[in-house]
């Protein structure tokens, strides 16, 4: 195996080299940026709904688009971080986004700050510190395309893990419409199984990009294998968009206080396991480091759960005291059919229902308002 693909230990007495520190700091800043962007979008929804009948489609709100641009920048920075730090470090650091979201929701959006939030925030901080501390003995891999194929992609454990992941994805995809609205773990696990390939693909794509840009070893035009980086980029984009759809479905059917901690746990678990199997990120790690790392993941997970718990019931409801199910019953008669006198009211119910779904879906990593949305077919 080429030495360039073996994670090398940092010098004695140094916890992280400069490259790894850059990746860790970039991941922290990016997750904070993503959290801020989601709260900017939520603020836009709040202001728009306060206009009542004068409100506009959210896609026509400049502030909403500003939040969307911030989100794109944050996501890009988060993906770049995988090229400078190990996946097993970057993925759990996503808990920082939940921490920032809780603080922003309290001080900018006026949502209540509870005593349990203090405990949750402290747990997230301690957990992230433990994770960063435990994984400080290795540098990131920098394989060429040929080395990545030989040393990682076609190894038996990688092929078996890929087959098992695809099989699990196929099973959940088949039964998602049957159990997805009943069990939050269905859509969050399906989302995480797909999203892990964005992470795993980004790790090698960023390695190829770094070799090409920083070291002049072009990996994007070197014969037959030059197609591999572009395939990795396609995998990153497709899996990112596809997984986001199922995360939105999870938030459509379930409260965020269930979705956020469940998604954090499943996404982190699959990213860690995938990186451990495919890229062997725990190879050579001491038992102490491994125990400390998983303890940090557990503590962070507890913090995410604590901060997210019951926030939906305390957040402001964009529809006030209106019960969507009651509205549905009001128009559930013969007159609500097309052409009837209540046809306009029926369309109004659909608009309200879609609004409830939108505002609930806008809180990925933040605390969206309202309860469970009415059930929809996918």
N, C-alpha and C positions, 0 to 999 in steps of 0.2 A: 504493500500500500504506500502510496506517496505520502511523504511527510507533510505536504501542504494540506492534506485532508484530515490530519490527526489533530484534535484540539490540544494545544500545547499549554503547559502550566505557566502561570505568571511568575516573574522573578520572586525570590524569597523576600518576605516582608512587604510585598505589594499585594493588596487585595484585588485590584483590577488594573488592567492596562488601560491606556488612554482610549483605545478604540471601544472597549467594553463599557467604560464609563460613559462615553458618548452615546452608545446604544441605550443604556439604562436611563440616562437623563432625557434622551429624546422620547423614550416610551412614556415616561412620567409626564413630560410636558404635553405630548400628543394626546394622552388620555384626558388630561385636564382641559385641553383645547376642545376635544370632542364633547366632553360634558358641558362646557360653557356654550358650545354651539347649540346643543339640544335645548338648553334652558333659554337661549335667545329665541329659538323657534317657539317654545312654549309661551314666552312673553308675548310674541307676536300673535299667537292664537288668543291669549287672554285679552289683549287690546282689541283685537278684531271682533271678538264675541261681545265685548262691551258696547259695540255699535248697534247691536240688535239687528233690525231689518236692513240697516245700511251696511252691514258687514260685507266684505268682499271674499271671493275665493282665495284661499290661503296662498295659492301660487301667484297671486297678483300683489302680494305684500313684499315690499323691498326688504324689510327687516327679516322676513322668513328666508328670503334668498341669501341674505347676508349670513344667517345662521347655517344655511346649507353649504355655502362656500367655506365657512369656518370648519364645518364637519368634514368636508372633502380634504382640506389641508391637514386636519388632525389625523384622519385615517391614513393619508399618504405618509405622514411622519411616523405613524405607528408601524406601518409596513416596512419603511426604511429601517426602523430600529431592529427588525429581525436580521438585518444584514450586519449589524454591529454588536449584537448581544445574543445569547442563546435563547431559543424559543421558550425553554423552560423557565426563563427569567422574565421575558417580555410579556408572555400570556397572563401570568398571575398579577402582574403590575396593573392590569386592567381594573383592579379594585380601586385604584386611585380615582378613576372616573366617577365611581359611586360616591366616594368621599367628597369630591368637588361638587358633585350634583347636589348633595345634601346641604352643603354650605351655601351654594348659590341660591337654591330654592328657599332657604331661610332668610338670607340677607338681601336678596334682590327681588324675589317673588313673594315675600311676606308669608311663607308657609311656617308653621310652628316648629320650633326647635325643642326636641324632647330630651329628657335625661338619658333615655336609651341611645340617642344619637351620639352622645359623648362616648359611651361605651363602644358603640359600633365604630366610630372614627378612630378611637385608640386601638381597637383590634386590627383595623385595616393598616394603620401605620406600623404597628408591631409586626404584623404578618409580612408586609412588604419588606421591612428591614431584615427579617429572618430569611426571606427568600433570596434577597440580594446577597446577604452574608454567606449563605450556604453554597451559592453557585459561583464563588469567586476564584476557583482554581483552574479554570479553563478559558482559553480564547476561542473565538468563533472560527468555524471551518472556512477555508478558502479554496475549494476544489475547482479545477477546470471542468469543462463539460464531460470530457472522457473520464476523469476521476470520479465525478459525481455518479455517472452511469455505472462504472465498475465497482466503486466502493460503497455505494448507497442504494441506488435504484434497483439493481438486479440481484441484490442479496436475498436469500431465501426468506429471512424474517420480514423484509420489506414487502415482498410479494405476498406472503401469507397475511400480513397486517392489512395490505390494500384489499385483498380479497374479502377478508372478514368485515372490513369497514364498508365496502360496497354492498355486501350481503345484508348487513344491518341497516344500511340506508334504504335498500330496496324494500325490506320488510316494513320499516316505519313509513315509507312513502305509500305503500299499499294500504296500510291501515290508518293513515293520518286522518281521513275524513270520518272514520268510525269512532276513534278514541281521542282525537285531537282536542275536541271541545270538552272532554271529560277529565283528561289528565294532562297537566301542564308539562309533564316530562316528555310527552310525545313530540310536540313541535320543537321544544328547546333541544332535545337530543338530536332530532333530525337536523336542525339548524347547526348544531355543534359538529356533527359528523361531516357535514359539508364544509363548514367554515375552517375546519382543521387543515384542509387541503390548501386553502388560501395562505395559511401560516407556513405550512411545510413547503409549498411552492415558492413563497416569497423568500424563504431562507436561502435556497439555492440560486434563485434569480438574482438576489442582491449580491451573492457571492460572485456570480458571473459578471454583474455590472461593475462591481468594485475592481475585479481583475482587469476589466476592459478600460475603465476610466482612470483608476488610481495607479495601476501598474503597467498599462499599455499592452496587456495580453488580451487581445480582442477575442471574445468568446461568441460573438454574434455573426461572424463571417469566416468560419474556419472549417469549411468543407461540409460534409453530410451532417455532422453533429451540430451545425450552426442553427438548425431548426429547433433544437431542444430548448434554448432560452425563450424562444417565442411561444413554444407550447406551454412552458411554465407560466408565461405572462397570461396566456389565454385561460389557463386553469385558475389563476389568481382572480381574474376579472369575473369569469363565469361563476365560480364558487362563491365569491363575495356577494354578487347580486342575488344568486339563488338562495343562499343562506339567509340573507336579509329578508327575503319574502317570507320564510318560515318563522323568523323572529317576529315579524309583524303579525303573522297569523296567531302566534302564541299570545301576543299582547291584545289581539282582538278578542280572544275567547277567555282570557284569564287576567286577573289583576296584576299590576307590575310588582306588587309585593311578593308574588309567587314567581313571576317570570324572571326577574332580575337575579335573585340568588340561585335559582335553578339553572339558568343559562350560564351564569358565571362558573358554577360548579362543573357542569358538563363540558363547556368549552375549554376550561382550564385543564380538566382531566384528559380530554382527547388530545389537546395540544401537547401536554406533557408526555403522554403515553406514545403518541406518534413520533415526537422528537427523540424519545428514548429508544424506540425500536428502529426507526429509519436512520437517524443520524447518530445514534448511540451517545447521547449527551450525558448519560450517567456513567459512561464507561470510565473506570479508574477512580470514580468518586468514593470517598470513604463512607462508612456506615453512619458516622456522625453527621456528615454533610447531608446525606440523603434524609436522615431523620429530621434534621433541622429544616430542610427544605419543605418537606411535607407538613411539618408542624406549622410553618409559616403559611402554607396554602390553607390549612385548616383554620388557623386563626383569622386569616383574611376572609375566608368564606363565612365565618361566624359574624365578622364585622359587616360584610355585605348584607347578610340576612337581617341583622339587627337594624341597620340603617334603613333597609327597604321595608321592613315589617310594618304593616298597617298605615303606610303613608298614603295609599290611595284613598282611604276612608277619611283622611284629614285634609287632603288637598282640595282646593276649590273646584267645584263642578261647573264646567262651562255652560251647562244647561240649567243651572239653578236647581230648583226643586222639581223640575219637570220629570215625570217618569215616562220613559220611552214606551214601555209596555202599555201604559194607560193610553198614550196617544194612539198606539196601534189598535187598541180595542175601540177607541172612538170612531175610527174609520173602517172598522171591520164589519161593513154592512153592504147591502146591495148598491147603495148610492156611491160607494167609493170606487166602483168599477169605472173603467175608462168612459168618459162622456158624462158621468154622473155629476151631481152638484158638488160632491166632495172630492172630485178627482184632484183638484188643486191641493186639498188638504192631504191627500195620500202622498202626493209628491213631496209635500212639506215634511211628512213623517220620514220619507226616504232621505231627505236632506239632513234632517236631525240625526237620523241613525248613522249616516255616513260621517257626520261631524263627530259623533261620539267615538266612532272607530278611529277617525283621524287623530283626534286629540289624545286618545289612549295610546295610539301607535307612535306619537311624537316623543314619547318618553323613554327611548332606549338608553338605559343608564341613568335616567332622571325619573322624577316621580310624577307621572301623569295623573290627571284627575279622573273621577268617576269610578263606577263599579264595572262589573262584567257587562260587556256589550251584548245585545241580542244576538242569538246564534245565526250564523250565515253559512251557506255552502261555499266551499272554496272555489 
